[in-house]
Amino acid sequence: MDETSAEYATAFADFVSQVQSAHEIQNGTNVTYNSDAKKIDGTDSEITLNGIKYTSSMNTYSINGLSITALQATGVGDANAISITTATDTQGVYDKIKDFLTQYNALINEMTSLYNADSAKGYEPLTDEEKKMRFQTQRWKNGSRRSKIPCCAVMRALKRS
């Protein structure tokens, strides 16, 4: 901003005015007070739900998974009571479970197809005796290397879980 521009002069004059106002407030000159003003201490909000009283300093409540925000006072007594109705979204729960099972079944089918890959057929995991001897036939080694995933390790992990 150019120091000689009208915009600069206006901004500078506003700044000086604000500094002078702050100085007057600090020194107690030219300050108007409202003599009727009263200090009111804040209090925690309270709600009663099913006969149980809850309090919150933030006006928000989380009760049994239900989030409630108190926005204003409603008054005392049944005439001023607010009714809240909730319902379980059974269709939503059903859809979530159905989606999970669909994805789970797709995963199992993919793992089964990889386990049963043509390159892995006819090769069984080593027996305990073969493991002890650390003997593996060349046919087993070549067959398991051609499969898309290490079938034996995956199936053992699935059996453990």
Summary of the structure (lengths in Angstrom):
residues: 161
radius of gyration: 37.6
end to end distance: 69.6
largest distance: 100.9
contacts: 260
relative contact order: 0.05
helix: 49%
strand: 11%
